[in-house]
């Protein structure tokens, strides 16, 4: 069989599922003035604020050049603040504003609404998430190994 057939690729259903799920989030987040990547960053901050930009990059699996414009938009919307560390000016710390912290309550219904829209049994979704978490961890380890060898 041809190894380049789209139907044989693992990467394509992962990519397609990610894009389709992200599209399902759009009508839930748009009224709140958020994009899906902004929502991800806010969820991290609701757990971890204040934190360094490097921490956000690591947790959201985003590069700095992707995260910085996203943070600028969140700051312009009044959801976050960015400040340079007094100890090390290379470190930028991100914190929630009261408006950003209050947004957590408005977003509280988003996960349940999305899961209901998927129409899958909860145990199937939990099992899928566990498998994907394992895959992501494995891929991150591979990436780190390749970076350390000069491969990426």
C-alpha positions in Angstrom: 0.0 0.0 0.0 1.0 3.5 -0.7 2.4 5.1 2.6 1.3 8.5 1.3 -2.4 7.8 1.1 -4.2 10.4 3.3 -6.4 7.6 4.8 -3.3 5.9 6.2 -2.0 8.9 8.0 -2.3 9.4 11.8 -1.6 13.1 11.5 -4.6 13.9 9.4 -7.4 12.7 11.6 -5.7 14.4 14.6 -5.4 17.6 12.6 -9.0 17.4 11.3 -10.4 16.5 14.7 -8.5 19.4 16.3 -9.8 21.9 13.7 -13.4 20.6 13.9 -13.5 20.8 17.7 -12.0 24.3 17.6 -14.8 25.3 15.3 -17.3 24.0 17.8 -15.8 26.3 20.4 -16.1 29.4 18.2 -19.8 30.1 18.8 -19.4 29.6 22.5 -16.3 31.9 22.8 -17.1 34.6 20.3 -19.8 36.2 22.5 -17.2 36.5 25.2 -14.7 38.1 22.9 -12.3 35.2 22.8 -10.7 33.0 20.3 -9.9 29.3 21.1 -6.1 30.0 21.7 -7.0 32.9 24.0 -9.3 30.6 25.9 -6.5 28.1 26.3 -4.2 30.8 27.7 -6.9 32.1 30.1 -7.5 28.6 31.4 -3.8 28.3 32.2 -3.9 31.7 33.9 -7.0 30.8 35.9 -4.9 27.9 37.3 -1.4 29.5 37.4 -1.5 33.3 37.4 0.7 35.1 37.6 3.2 33.2 35.5 6.0 33.8 33.1 5.5 33.8 29.4 7.8 30.9 29.1 5.4 28.9 31.4 2.5 29.8 29.2 4.4 28.7 26.1 5.3 25.4 27.6 1.7 24.6 28.9 -0.1 25.8 25.7 2.5 24.3 23.4 2.9 27.6 21.6 6.0 29.4 20.5 6.8 32.9 21.8 6.2 34.4 18.4 2.7 32.9 18.4 1.9 33.7 22.0 3.1 37.3 22.1 0.5 38.7 19.7 -2.2 36.7 21.4 -1.2 38.2 24.8 -1.2 41.7 23.3 -4.8 41.2 22.2 -5.8 39.8 25.6 -4.1 42.8 27.2 -5.8 45.3 24.9 -9.2 43.6 25.8 -8.4 44.2 29.4 -8.2 40.6 30.5 -4.5 40.4 31.4 -1.5 42.5 32.3 2.1 41.9 31.2 5.0 43.2 33.3 8.8 42.6 33.2 10.2 40.9 36.3 12.2 43.2 38.6 14.7 40.4 39.2 15.3 39.6 35.5 14.0 42.0 32.9 14.1 39.2 30.3 11.2 37.5 32.1 7.7 38.8 31.3 5.1 37.9 33.8 1.4 37.6 32.9 -1.4 38.1 35.3 -5.1 38.3 35.2 -7.0 41.6 35.6 -10.2 41.5 37.7 -12.0 41.4 34.3 -10.0 38.4 33.2 -10.5 36.6 36.5 -14.3 37.3 36.3 -14.4 35.8 32.8 -13.8 32.4 34.3 -17.4 32.3 35.6 -18.7 33.2 32.1 -16.7 30.4 30.6 -17.8 27.8 33.2 -20.5 26.4 30.9 -18.2 26.0 27.8 -16.8 22.5 28.5 -20.2 21.0 29.4 -21.9 22.6 26.4 -19.1 21.3 24.1 -19.3 17.8 25.6 -23.1 17.7 25.2 -22.7 18.8 21.5 -20.3 15.9 20.9 -23.0 13.4 21.9 -20.5 10.7 23.0 -20.6 8.8 26.2 -18.6 10.5 28.9 -16.4 7.4 29.5 -15.5 7.3 25.8 -14.4 11.0 25.9 -12.4 10.4 29.2 -10.7 7.4 27.6 -9.9 9.4 24.4 -8.5 12.2 26.4 -6.2 9.8 28.4 -5.0 8.3 25.1 -4.3 11.8 23.7 -2.6 12.9 26.8 -0.3 9.9 26.5 0.4 10.6 22.8 1.1 14.3 23.5 3.6 13.3 26.3 5.3 10.8 24.0 5.5 13.4 21.2 6.9 16.0 23.5 9.6 13.6 24.7 10.4 12.8 21.1 10.6 16.5 20.2 12.9 17.2 23.2 15.1 14.3 22.3 15.4 15.5 18.7 16.1 19.1 19.9 18.9 17.8 22.2 20.4 15.9 19.2 20.2 19.0 17.0 17.4 17.4 14.8 14.8 20.1 15.2 
